[in-house]
Amino acid sequence: MSRPSRRRGSVIIVVLVLIALASLLLARFMDDNTLELSMASRDADRRRLRADAQSELELALAVMAEIRAIDLNKIHHPAQGFDDPHAYAGFPPRDGLDVKFDFEDESRKLPLPNLDKNTLIKLLYALGLEQKDAERVADALIGWTNKRYEPLEEEATDAAYERRTLAHRPARRPLRSFEELRSIGVANEFFFDEQGHQTPLYDAFTSLVSLYAFGDTNINTAEDSLLLALGLDEHQVSLIRDKQDVMKKRVSGTPPYFRVTQEVRTLVGGGAPLQPFDDESHLMWVRATVKQGLAQCRVGALVMLRDDVTFPAAAANPDEDPTAATGLGATKAIPTIKTTGNSTGSTGSVKSGNTSLTPGVVPPASVGQTSLGGRTRSNSLNYPFTILAWTEDNGPPKKAPQKHELPSDPPAR
């Protein structure tokens, strides 16, 4: 081959190598940009869905407020009409948006701060503990939460807590978290196993009691296991459920829920232990889930529906308050955190505050600004509610909590 031919061949090889390198760089550049565009698109979808979810939750709160005002200032059950806020408001979600609402009545549970020792024993026994063990656990719980009660169990006394590896004192106020059960002598042996994992008793107990103090339990939403635990028999519970099934068929003039507890007393008999029950909700979790394609967002608010709801105050600093060491400084406080809102300064209006349960999550500034699209022409909406907690996430749907049933063969009394 002549020298010019060899030169031309070398040039062609160099050009091909350069083209290959340029192609690789271009492919890498396109991959990087595709990833960045995808991340930017997902971020935009997340922000848009977050705004949608907040708007949907706002709609649900507005519908609840209107129904509550119409129905003698009471919330009994989602079947009052707020279970489908869009149907009530008269307009659908925006195109392409899939919306799901979830209403979980927190007052379907027993208010743990209000329970006495005998009720705790009855509940723990119904959840499967032997009578003696139920008495020991109830004794330890009351000893931890009540500053005027001296526990009978040695492991739940002040001296026992001071002898622990990490010495501490009983809180002498109601629980602020179920994780406190780990610190309570005797009780921690039943609620957690040797590895520190939660036991079935923990799951069952926490599903039937609330950390909030409120009036009576809403019998419209109370679970069968709770009704049985408090003394109703299976026949009485069956009568209540059968009646609710009949009411759900919406017989003319009959609401699908009990409006007064006297209806239940008449149904099951005057001797039934219905003292702990009421017919309305005191606080409720309201959640809205929105989906569009593969993206989704969930927001939730724990709404105080009655003014009788309280939550234990944090323990005072013993370095600043001498009474804190004896628990005398621990009291129950009415929550002061309220939602933001475009409302007037009335007693029921809502105000700003960070009620997030997730660090860095701020409640939406739009709460309190949604109208019902044709049902009201005012520029603002006064909610007679207080939001006690706020949650939001963009992850996969959470598994539905399992119903906890009483043991089929409870121990002999």
C-alpha positions in Angstrom: 0.0 0.0 0.0 1.3 3.4 -0.9 2.0 6.0 1.7 -1.0 8.3 0.9 -3.3 5.3 1.2 -1.9 4.6 4.6 -2.4 8.2 5.7 -6.0 8.1 4.5 -6.6 4.9 6.5 -5.2 6.4 9.6 -7.4 9.5 9.3 -10.5 7.3 8.9 -9.6 5.3 12.0 -9.0 8.5 14.0 -12.3 9.9 12.8 -14.2 6.7 13.7 -12.6 6.7 17.2 -13.6 10.3 17.7 -17.2 9.6 16.5 -17.4 6.6 18.9 -16.2 8.8 21.8 -18.6 11.6 20.9 -21.4 9.0 20.7 -20.6 7.7 24.2 -20.4 11.2 25.6 -23.7 12.1 24.0 -25.4 9.0 25.3 -24.1 9.7 28.8 -25.2 13.3 28.5 -28.7 12.2 27.4 -28.9 9.6 30.3 -28.0 12.3 32.8 -30.5 14.8 31.4 -33.2 12.1 31.3 -32.6 11.3 35.0 -32.7 15.0 35.9 -35.8 15.6 33.8 -37.5 12.6 35.5 -36.6 13.8 39.0 -37.8 17.3 38.1 -41.0 15.9 36.7 -41.6 13.8 39.8 -40.9 16.7 42.1 -43.4 18.8 40.1 -46.0 16.0 40.3 -45.4 15.7 44.0 -45.9 19.4 44.6 -49.0 19.4 42.5 -50.4 16.3 44.2 -49.6 17.8 47.6 -51.7 20.8 46.8 -54.5 18.6 45.5 -54.4 16.5 48.6 -54.6 19.5 50.8 -57.5 20.9 48.8 -59.4 17.6 49.1 -58.8 17.5 52.8 -60.0 21.1 53.0 -63.2 20.1 51.1 -63.8 17.2 53.6 -63.5 19.5 56.6 -65.8 22.1 55.0 -68.4 19.5 54.3 -68.1 18.2 57.9 -68.5 21.7 59.3 -71.7 22.3 57.3 -73.2 19.0 58.2 -72.4 19.5 61.8 -74.0 22.9 61.8 -77.1 21.4 60.2 -77.4 18.3 62.4 -77.8 19.8 65.9 -74.0 20.6 66.1 -73.1 16.9 66.3 -71.0 14.4 64.3 -72.2 10.8 64.7 -70.9 8.8 61.8 -69.5 9.4 58.2 -72.9 8.1 57.0 -74.3 11.6 57.9 -73.2 12.6 54.5 -69.5 13.5 54.7 -68.2 10.1 53.6 -68.4 11.4 50.0 -67.5 15.1 50.1 -67.6 15.5 46.4 -71.1 14.1 46.1 -72.2 16.4 48.9 -70.5 19.5 47.4 -71.8 18.7 43.9 -68.6 18.7 41.9 -66.1 16.0 40.9 -62.3 15.9 41.4 -60.3 17.5 38.6 -59.7 15.4 35.5 -57.3 12.5 35.8 -57.2 12.7 39.7 -58.3 9.6 41.7 -59.4 10.7 45.2 -60.1 8.5 48.3 -61.3 9.7 51.7 -60.8 7.9 55.0 -62.5 8.8 58.2 -61.2 7.1 61.4 -63.1 8.0 64.6 -60.5 8.3 67.4 -63.4 8.4 69.9 -64.4 4.9 69.0 -61.7 3.9 71.5 -61.6 4.3 75.3 -59.9 7.5 76.6 -57.0 6.0 78.5 -56.5 9.1 80.7 -60.0 8.6 82.0 -59.9 4.9 82.8 -59.9 3.7 86.4 -58.2 0.6 87.7 -61.2 -1.6 87.5 -61.9 -0.7 83.9 -58.3 -1.4 83.0 -58.4 -4.8 84.6 -61.6 -5.7 82.8 -60.1 -4.6 79.5 -56.8 -6.4 79.9 -58.6 -9.5 81.0 -60.8 -9.4 78.0 -57.7 -9.1 75.8 -56.4 -12.4 77.1 -54.5 -11.8 80.3 -55.1 -13.9 83.4 -57.0 -12.1 86.1 -53.9 -11.8 88.4 -51.8 -10.5 85.5 -54.5 -8.0 84.5 -54.5 -6.7 88.0 -50.7 -6.4 88.1 -50.5 -4.5 84.8 -53.4 -2.2 85.7 -51.8 -1.5 89.1 -48.5 -0.5 87.4 -50.3 1.7 84.8 -52.2 3.6 87.4 -49.1 3.9 89.5 -47.2 5.5 86.6 -50.0 8.0 85.6 -51.6 8.9 89.0 -49.6 11.0 91.5 -51.9 10.0 94.3 -51.8 6.2 93.8 -49.1 4.0 95.5 -48.6 0.8 93.4 -49.0 -2.6 95.1 -46.4 -4.2 92.8 -42.8 -3.8 94.1 -41.5 -3.5 90.5 -43.7 -0.4 89.9 -42.7 1.6 92.9 -40.5 4.7 92.9 -37.7 2.8 94.6 -37.7 0.1 91.9 -37.4 2.8 89.1 -34.5 4.4 90.9 -32.7 1.1 91.2 -32.8 0.5 87.4 -29.7 0.8 85.2 -31.2 4.1 83.8 -32.8 5.5 86.9 -36.0 7.5 86.5 -39.2 8.5 88.2 -42.8 7.7 87.2 -44.3 10.4 85.0 -47.3 10.9 87.3 -49.4 12.1 84.4 -51.3 10.3 81.6 -49.2 8.7 78.8 -48.1 11.0 76.0 -46.9 8.1 73.8 -47.5 4.3 73.9 -43.7 3.9 73.8 -43.8 5.0 77.5 -45.0 1.5 78.2 -41.4 0.3 77.8 -40.5 2.3 80.9 -43.4 1.1 83.2 -42.4 -1.8 85.5 -44.5 -5.0 85.2 -46.4 -3.6 82.2 -43.4 -3.7 79.9 -43.1 -7.4 80.5 -46.5 -8.0 78.9 -46.5 -5.4 76.1 -43.0 -6.2 74.8 -41.1 -9.5 74.5 -37.4 -10.1 75.5 -36.1 -8.7 72.2 -38.2 -5.5 72.8 -40.7 -6.3 70.0 -44.3 -5.4 70.5 -46.5 -8.3 71.6 -50.1 -9.0 70.3 -51.3 -7.6 73.6 -49.7 -4.3 72.8 -51.3 -4.2 69.3 -54.8 -5.1 70.8 -54.5 -2.7 73.7 -53.4 0.3 71.6 -56.1 -0.3 69.1 -58.8 0.0 71.7 -57.5 3.0 73.8 -56.7 6.6 72.9 -54.0 8.8 74.5 -56.5 11.7 74.3 -59.0 12.4 77.1 -62.5 13.1 75.9 -66.1 12.3 76.9 -67.7 8.9 76.3 -66.9 6.4 73.5 -68.9 6.7 70.3 -71.0 3.6 70.2 -71.7 4.1 66.5 -68.1 3.3 65.6 -66.9 1.2 68.6 -65.5 -2.2 67.7 -67.2 -5.4 68.8 -64.1 -6.4 70.9 -64.5 -3.2 72.9 -68.2 -3.7 73.5 -67.6 -7.2 74.7 -64.7 -6.1 76.9 -66.9 -3.6 78.7 -69.5 -6.1 79.6 -72.0 -6.5 76.7 -72.7 -10.1 75.7 -72.5 -11.5 72.2 -76.3 -11.4 71.8 -76.4 -7.7 72.7 -73.6 -6.8 70.3 -75.4 -8.8 67.6 -78.6 -6.8 68.2 -76.7 -3.6 67.8 -75.0 -4.7 64.5 -78.2 -6.0 63.1 -79.9 -2.7 63.8 -77.1 -0.8 62.2 -77.4 -3.0 59.1 -81.1 -2.3 58.9 -80.5 1.4 59.3 -77.9 1.4 56.5 -80.7 0.5 54.1 -82.0 4.0 54.8 -85.5 3.3 55.9 -87.5 6.5 55.2 -86.9 8.9 58.0 -84.3 6.7 59.8 -80.7 7.8 59.8 -78.1 5.0 59.4 -76.7 5.5 62.9 -77.8 6.0 66.5 -78.7 9.6 67.3 -79.0 9.1 71.0 -77.8 6.3 73.3 -81.3 5.7 74.6 -82.0 4.0 71.3 -79.3 1.5 72.1 -80.5 1.1 75.7 -84.0 0.4 74.4 -82.6 -2.1 71.9 -80.4 -4.2 74.2 -82.2 -3.7 77.6 -81.9 -1.2 80.4 -79.4 -3.4 82.4 -76.7 -3.2 79.7 -73.5 -1.5 80.8 -73.7 1.5 78.5 -72.4 4.1 80.9 -69.0 4.6 79.0 -70.8 5.2 75.6 -72.1 8.2 73.8 -73.7 8.7 70.4 -71.3 11.2 68.8 -67.7 11.6 67.8 -65.3 13.8 69.9 -62.2 13.7 67.6 -61.6 12.1 64.2 -58.8 11.4 61.8 -59.7 12.7 58.3 -57.4 11.6 55.5 -57.4 12.3 51.8 -55.4 10.2 49.3 -54.9 11.5 45.7 -53.4 9.5 42.9 -52.5 10.4 39.3 -50.7 7.8 37.3 -48.0 6.3 39.5 -47.7 9.3 41.8 -49.8 9.7 44.9 -49.9 11.8 48.1 -51.8 11.3 51.4 -52.5 14.0 54.0 -54.4 13.5 57.3 -55.6 15.7 60.1 -56.8 14.7 63.6 -59.8 17.0 64.1 -61.2 18.0 67.5 -65.0 18.0 67.1 -65.8 18.8 70.7 -64.2 21.2 73.2 -63.9 18.4 75.9 -60.8 16.9 74.3 -57.5 17.3 76.1 -54.0 15.9 75.9 -51.4 15.4 78.7 -49.0 18.3 79.1 -45.3 17.6 79.0 -43.6 17.1 82.4 -42.1 20.2 83.8 -38.3 20.7 84.0 -37.3 19.6 87.6 -34.4 22.2 87.5 -36.9 25.0 87.0 -40.0 23.6 88.8 -39.4 21.9 92.3 -42.8 20.3 92.1 -41.8 18.4 88.9 -39.9 15.8 90.8 -43.0 14.7 92.6 -45.2 14.9 89.5 -47.2 17.8 90.9 -46.4 20.0 88.0 -47.8 17.6 85.3 -51.3 18.5 84.2 -53.6 18.0 81.3 -53.7 20.8 78.8 -56.2 21.7 76.1 -54.4 21.8 72.8 -53.9 25.3 71.5 -52.6 24.5 68.0 -55.1 25.3 65.4 -55.2 25.2 61.6 -54.6 28.2 59.4 -57.6 29.8 57.8 -59.1 32.7 56.0 -61.7 33.3 58.7 -63.0 36.0 61.0 -61.9 36.2 64.6 -64.8 34.3 66.2 -64.4 31.6 68.8 -64.6 28.8 66.3 -62.3 30.3 63.8 -59.0 28.5 63.0 -55.5 30.0 63.4 -52.0 29.1 62.3 -49.7 26.6 63.9 -47.4 23.8 63.1 -49.1 20.5 64.1 -46.9 18.2 62.0 -46.2 14.7 63.2 -43.3 14.6 60.7 -40.2 16.8 61.1 -40.1 19.4 58.4 -43.7 19.0 57.4 -45.7 22.2 57.8 -49.6 22.2 57.7 -50.9 23.7 54.5 -51.5 27.5 54.5 -54.6 26.8 52.4 -56.6 25.1 55.2 -59.6 27.2 56.0 -60.0 28.7 52.5 -62.1 26.3 50.5 -65.8 26.9 49.8 -68.4 24.3 48.8 -68.8 25.4 45.2 -72.3 26.8 45.0 -73.4 25.9 48.6 -71.9 29.0 50.1 -71.1 32.4 48.7 -69.1 33.8 51.6 -65.5 34.6 51.1 -64.4 32.7 54.2 -65.5 29.7 56.2 -65.3 29.5 60.0 -64.5 25.9 61.1 -65.6 25.0 64.6 -62.7 22.5 64.7 -59.2 22.4 66.1 -56.6 20.3 64.3 -54.5 18.4 66.8 -52.1 16.6 64.5 -51.1 16.7 60.9 -49.5 13.9 58.7 -48.6 13.6 55.1 -46.5 11.3 52.9 -45.9 10.3 49.3 -45.1 6.6 49.9 -47.0 3.5 49.0 -50.4 2.9 50.7 -50.2 1.7 54.3 -51.7 -1.7 55.2 -55.1 -1.5 56.9 -54.9 -2.2 60.6 -56.1 -5.6 61.5 -59.1 -6.1 63.7 -58.2 -7.5 67.1 -60.6 -10.1 68.3 -61.0 -11.4 71.8 -59.7 -14.9 72.5 -62.2 -17.6 71.7 -61.6 -19.3 75.1 -60.9 -16.6 77.7 -59.5 -17.8 81.0 -61.9 -18.7 83.8 -62.8 -15.8 86.1 
